[in-house]
Amino acid sequence: MSAPPARLQNSMLGWLPSPLLEPRRFGLAIITGWACAFFPSILLSWLTAELMPQVARPEFNVSGAMALFLLVAFAPLTETLIMAGVIVLLLRFTRPPVAILISAAGWGIAHSLAAPAWGLVIWWPFLIFSTLFVVWRERGFLAGVGVAAAAHALQNLGPAILLATSN
């Protein structure tokens, strides 16, 4: 089982808002997780574009209902399941905060393979999603996956709507 919430609250991640660190109110955790992931990632995206305008950005060649399905349902669930498996393995060898940081860095690297700028932005949301998984895993594996995937789905909703309505 994962660490009690106090271990995250007293760690290098302890500055995160308490709804992210306590498996108490899933709705509040999802909304707080989304806000903590989305707004900083928008800032990171803007900074990356300003400081490195020549760096490749991700391209999504999908629109309509397929964009909504892929970005709001399929990708969040699939990536969260992969993330959860990796974190569960990491937790066998390291403390929860370290597992969360390794997970976020790994997702940043993985997304950088598709587009370098994307990896610079995406590590932050995955820090939040990884934290949510670790905290809510105390209530069960599916609770951890569900809360993290829901926050991830909300993160992707705005871009998915833009893609769905383009063309």
Order of alpha helices (4+ residues) and beta strands (2+ residues): alpha-alpha-alpha-alpha-alpha-alpha-alpha-alpha
